[in-house]
């Protein structure tokens, strides 16, 4: 509600408040500073809200952008693991059929040279 100078008592109330604040200039400065502080606090709250929304949108957008790359990478890792497991199983079968010794670390196989020659002759 706006201040009306013609309304009875407003001028008296205004002069009383000015006197309580130490004069008219001090009263005007106090009103200005109080309004400035309120605006500053309200602006900070609005700024925090806007910043939160912007950060959330950017984070979701970034995730949606990189999500296909993450899925593709997981699929590649899974495919490599499956192929590795299949290769290890194939090596185990070959070793069982050839009666060779298989090392636990799968780095090398103990195969007798005479067995290799017999495999070559058999068409392997």
MIDOSE-1310 file (N, C-alpha, C; in nm, 2 decimals, decimal comma, always signed):
residues 124
xxxx	+0,08/-0,12/+0,00/+0,00/+0,00/+0,00/+0,09/+0,12/+0,00; +0,06/+0,22/-0,09/+0,15/+0,34/-0,11/+0,12/+0,43/+0,01; +0,22/+0,52/+0,04/+0,20/+0,62/+0,14/+0,13/+0,74/+0,08; +0,03/+0,78/+0,16/-0,05/+0,89/+0,11/-0,03/+1,01/+0,21
xxxx	+0,03/+1,12/+0,16/+0,06/+1,23/+0,25/-0,06/+1,30/+0,30; -0,17/+1,29/+0,23/-0,30/+1,35/+0,28/-0,37/+1,28/+0,38; -0,34/+1,15/+0,40/-0,41/+1,07/+0,50/-0,37/+1,11/+0,64; -0,46/+1,12/+0,73/-0,44/+1,17/+0,87/-0,35/+1,08/+0,94
xxxx	-0,24/+1,14/+1,00/-0,15/+1,06/+1,08/-0,03/+1,01/+1,01; -0,03/+1,00/+0,88/+0,09/+0,95/+0,80/+0,21/+1,05/+0,82; +0,19/+1,18/+0,81/+0,30/+1,27/+0,83/+0,36/+1,26/+0,97; +0,28/+1,25/+1,06/+0,32/+1,24/+1,20/+0,40/+1,11/+1,22
xxxx	+0,35/+1,01/+1,17/+0,42/+0,88/+1,18/+0,55/+0,88/+1,11; +0,56/+0,94/+0,99/+0,68/+0,95/+0,92/+0,78/+1,03/+0,99; +0,75/+1,15/+1,04/+0,84/+1,23/+1,12/+0,89/+1,16/+1,25; +0,80/+1,08/+1,31/+0,84/+1,01/+1,43/+0,94/+0,90/+1,39
xxxx	+0,92/+0,83/+1,28/+1,02/+0,73/+1,24/+1,15/+0,79/+1,20; +1,15/+0,90/+1,13/+1,27/+0,97/+1,09/+1,35/+1,01/+1,22; +1,28/+1,06/+1,32/+1,35/+1,10/+1,44/+1,41/+0,98/+1,51; +1,34/+0,86/+1,51/+1,39/+0,74/+1,57/+1,52/+0,69/+1,50
xxxx	+1,53/+0,72/+1,37/+1,64/+0,68/+1,29/+1,76/+0,78/+1,29; +1,74/+0,89/+1,35/+1,84/+0,99/+1,37/+1,84/+1,10/+1,26; +1,72/+1,12/+1,20/+1,71/+1,23/+1,10/+1,66/+1,17/+0,97; +1,62/+1,27/+0,89/+1,56/+1,23/+0,76/+1,66/+1,16/+0,67
xxxx	+1,78/+1,21/+0,66/+1,88/+1,15/+0,57/+1,91/+1,01/+0,62; +1,93/+0,99/+0,74/+1,96/+0,86/+0,80/+1,84/+0,77/+0,78; +1,72/+0,82/+0,79/+1,60/+0,73/+0,77/+1,60/+0,69/+0,62; +1,62/+0,78/+0,53/+1,62/+0,74/+0,39/+1,73/+0,64/+0,36
xxxx	+1,85/+0,66/+0,42/+1,95/+0,56/+0,39/+1,92/+0,42/+0,45; +1,85/+0,42/+0,57/+1,81/+0,29/+0,63/+1,71/+0,22/+0,54; +1,61/+0,30/+0,49/+1,51/+0,24/+0,40/+1,58/+0,19/+0,27; +1,67/+0,26/+0,22/+1,74/+0,22/+0,10/+1,82/+0,09/+0,12
xxxx	+1,90/+0,09/+0,23/+1,98/-0,03/+0,27/+1,90/-0,15/+0,30; +1,78/-0,13/+0,36/+1,70/-0,24/+0,39/+1,64/-0,30/+0,26; +1,59/-0,21/+0,17/+1,54/-0,26/+0,05/+1,65/-0,33/-0,04; +1,77/-0,27/-0,03/+1,88/-0,33/-0,11/+1,91/-0,47/-0,05
xxxx	+1,92/-0,48/+0,08/+1,95/-0,61/+0,14/+1,84/-0,72/+0,10; +1,71/-0,67/+0,11/+1,60/-0,77/+0,07/+1,61/-0,81/-0,07; +1,64/-0,71/-0,16/+1,66/-0,75/-0,30/+1,78/-0,84/-0,32; +1,88/-0,81/-0,25/+2,00/-0,89/-0,26/+1,97/-1,04/-0,22
xxxx	+1,91/-1,06/-0,11/+1,88/-1,19/-0,06/+1,78/-1,26/-0,15; +1,68/-1,19/-0,20/+1,58/-1,25/-0,29/+1,65/-1,29/-0,42; +1,74/-1,20/-0,47/+1,82/-1,23/-0,59/+1,91/-1,35/-0,57; +1,97/-1,36/-0,46/+2,06/-1,48/-0,43/+1,97/-1,61/-0,43
xxxx	+1,86/-1,60/-0,37/+1,77/-1,72/-0,37/+1,73/-1,76/-0,51; +1,69/-1,66/-0,59/+1,65/-1,69/-0,73/+1,77/-1,73/-0,81; +1,89/-1,67/-0,78/+2,01/-1,72/-0,85/+2,05/-1,86/-0,82; +2,03/-1,90/-0,69/+2,06/-2,03/-0,65/+1,97/-2,13/-0,72
xxxx	+1,84/-2,09/-0,73/+1,74/-2,18/-0,79/+1,77/-2,20/-0,94; +1,80/-2,09/-1,01/+1,83/-2,09/-1,15/+1,96/-2,17/-1,17; +2,06/-2,15/-1,09/+2,19/-2,22/-1,11/+2,17/-2,37/-1,09; +2,08/-2,41/-0,99/+2,06/-2,55/-0,97/+1,99/-2,61/-1,09
xxxx	+1,89/-2,54/-1,15/+1,83/-2,59/-1,27/+1,92/-2,61/-1,38; +2,01/-2,51/-1,40/+2,10/-2,51/-1,51/+2,20/-2,62/-1,50; +2,25/-2,64/-1,38/+2,35/-2,75/-1,35/+2,28/-2,89/-1,37; +2,16/-2,90/-1,33/+2,09/-3,03/-1,35/+2,07/-3,06/-1,50
xxxx	+2,02/-2,96/-1,57/+2,00/-2,97/-1,71/+2,13/-3,01/-1,79; +2,24/-2,94/-1,75/+2,37/-2,97/-1,82/+2,41/-3,11/-1,78; +2,40/-3,15/-1,66/+2,44/-3,29/-1,61/+2,36/-3,39/-1,69; +2,23/-3,37/-1,70/+2,15/-3,47/-1,77/+2,18/-3,47/-1,92
xxxx	+2,20/-3,36/-1,97/+2,24/-3,35/-2,11/+2,37/-3,42/-2,14; +2,46/-3,40/-2,06/+2,60/-3,46/-2,07/+2,58/-3,61/-2,06; +2,50/-3,66/-1,96/+2,49/-3,80/-1,95/+2,42/-3,86/-2,07; +2,31/-3,80/-2,12/+2,24/-3,85/-2,24/+2,34/-3,85/-2,36
xxxx	+2,43/-3,75/-2,37/+2,52/-3,75/-2,48/+2,62/-3,86/-2,47; +2,68/-3,89/-2,35/+2,78/-3,99/-2,34/+2,73/-4,13/-2,32; +2,60/-4,14/-2,29/+2,54/-4,27/-2,26/+2,56/-4,38/-2,38; +2,54/-4,34/-2,50/+2,57/-4,44/-2,61/+2,71/-4,49/-2,61
xxxx	+2,81/-4,40/-2,58/+2,95/-4,43/-2,58/+2,98/-4,53/-2,47; +2,91/-4,51/-2,35/+2,93/-4,60/-2,24/+2,87/-4,74/-2,27; +2,75/-4,74/-2,33/+2,69/-4,87/-2,36/+2,78/-4,94/-2,47; +2,83/-4,87/-2,57/+2,91/-4,93/-2,67/+3,04/-4,99/-2,61
xxxx	+3,10/-4,91/-2,52/+3,22/-4,96/-2,45/+3,19/-5,09/-2,37; +3,08/-5,09/-2,30/+3,05/-5,21/-2,22/+3,02/-5,33/-2,31; +2,96/-5,31/-2,42/+2,93/-5,41/-2,52/+3,06/-5,47/-2,57; +3,16/-5,38/-2,60/+3,29/-5,43/-2,66/+3,36/-5,51/-2,55
xxxx	+3,36/-5,46/-2,43/+3,43/-5,53/-2,32/+3,37/-5,67/-2,30; +3,23/-5,68/-2,31/+3,16/-5,80/-2,29/+3,20/-5,90/-2,41; +3,20/-5,85/-2,53/+3,23/-5,93/-2,65/+3,38/-5,98/-2,64; +3,47/-5,90/-2,59/+3,61/-5,94/-2,58/+3,62/-6,05/-2,47
xxxx	+3,55/-6,03/-2,36/+3,55/-6,13/-2,25/+3,49/-6,26/-2,30; +3,38/-6,26/-2,38/+3,32/-6,38/-2,43/+3,42/-6,45/-2,53; +3,48/-6,37/-2,62/+3,57/-6,43/-2,71/+3,69/-6,49/-2,64; +3,74/-6,42/-2,54/+3,86/-6,47/-2,46/+3,82/-6,60/-2,40
xxxx	+3,70/-6,61/-2,34/+3,66/-6,73/-2,27/+3,64/-6,85/-2,37; +3,59/-6,81/-2,49/+3,57/-6,92/-2,59/+3,71/-6,96/-2,64; +3,80/-6,87/-2,66/+3,94/-6,91/-2,70/+4,01/-7,00/-2,60; +3,99/-6,97/-2,47/+4,05/-7,05/-2,36/+3,99/-7,19/-2,36
xxxx	+3,86/-7,19/-2,38/+3,79/-7,32/-2,39/+3,84/-7,41/-2,51; +3,86/-7,34/-2,62/+3,91/-7,41/-2,74/+4,05/-7,46/-2,72; +4,13/-7,38/-2,65/+4,27/-7,43/-2,62/+4,26/-7,55/-2,53; +4,18/-7,54/-2,43/+4,17/-7,65/-2,34/+4,12/-7,78/-2,41
xxxx	+4,03/-7,77/-2,50/+3,98/-7,89/-2,58/+4,10/-7,94/-2,66; +4,17/-7,85/-2,73/+4,28/-7,90/-2,81/+4,38/-7,97/-2,73; +4,41/-7,91/-2,61/+4,51/-7,97/-2,52/+4,47/-8,11/-2,47; +4,34/-8,12/-2,44/+4,28/-8,25/-2,39/+4,29/-8,35/-2,50
xxxx	+4,26/-8,31/-2,62/+4,27/-8,41/-2,73/+4,41/-8,45/-2,77; +4,50/-8,35/-2,75/+4,64/-8,38/-2,78/+4,72/-8,43/-2,67; +4,66/-8,44/-2,55/+4,73/-8,48/-2,43/+4,85/-8,40/-2,40; +4,84/-8,27/-2,41/+4,95/-8,18/-2,38/+4,92/-8,11/-2,24
xxxx	+5,02/-8,05/-2,18/+5,00/-7,99/-2,06/+4,97/-7,84/-2,08; +4,87/-7,80/-2,01/+4,82/-7,66/-2,02/+4,86/-7,58/-1,89; +4,93/-7,47/-1,91/+4,97/-7,39/-1,79/+4,85/-7,31/-1,74; +4,85/-7,28/-1,62/+4,74/-7,21/-1,55/+4,73/-7,07/-1,61
xxxx	+4,84/-7,00/-1,64/+4,83/-6,86/-1,69/+4,80/-6,85/-1,83; +4,78/-6,96/-1,91/+4,74/-6,96/-2,05/+4,84/-6,89/-2,14; +4,96/-6,86/-2,09/+5,05/-6,79/-2,18/+5,12/-6,88/-2,28; +5,14/-7,00/-2,24/+5,21/-7,09/-2,33/+5,15/-7,23/-2,31
xxxx	+5,18/-7,32/-2,41/+5,13/-7,45/-2,40/+5,26/-7,54/-2,41; +5,26/-7,65/-2,34/+5,36/-7,75/-2,35/+5,32/-7,85/-2,46; +5,38/-7,84/-2,58/+5,34/-7,93/-2,69/+5,47/-7,99/-2,74; +5,47/-8,12/-2,75/+5,58/-8,19/-2,80/+5,59/-8,17/-2,95
xxxx	+5,72/-8,15/-3,01/+5,74/-8,13/-3,15/+5,69/-8,25/-3,23; +5,70/-8,37/-3,19/+5,65/-8,48/-3,26/+5,50/-8,48/-3,28; +5,43/-8,43/-3,18/+5,29/-8,41/-3,19/+5,25/-8,31/-3,29; +5,33/-8,20/-3,30/+5,30/-8,10/-3,40/+5,31/-8,16/-3,54
xxxx	+5,42/-8,24/-3,56/+5,44/-8,30/-3,69/+5,33/-8,40/-3,73; +5,28/-8,47/-3,63/+5,17/-8,56/-3,65/+5,04/-8,49/-3,68; +5,02/-8,37/-3,62/+4,90/-8,29/-3,65/+4,91/-8,24/-3,80; +5,03/-8,20/-3,84/+5,05/-8,14/-3,97/+5,02/-8,25/-4,07
xxxx	+5,06/-8,37/-4,04/+5,04/-8,49/-4,13/+4,89/-8,52/-4,14; +4,82/-8,50/-4,03/+4,68/-8,53/-4,02/+4,59/-8,42/-4,08; +4,65/-8,31/-4,12/+4,58/-8,20/-4,19/+4,53/-8,09/-4,10; +4,58/-8,08/-3,98/+4,54/-7,97/-3,89/+4,61/-7,85/-3,92
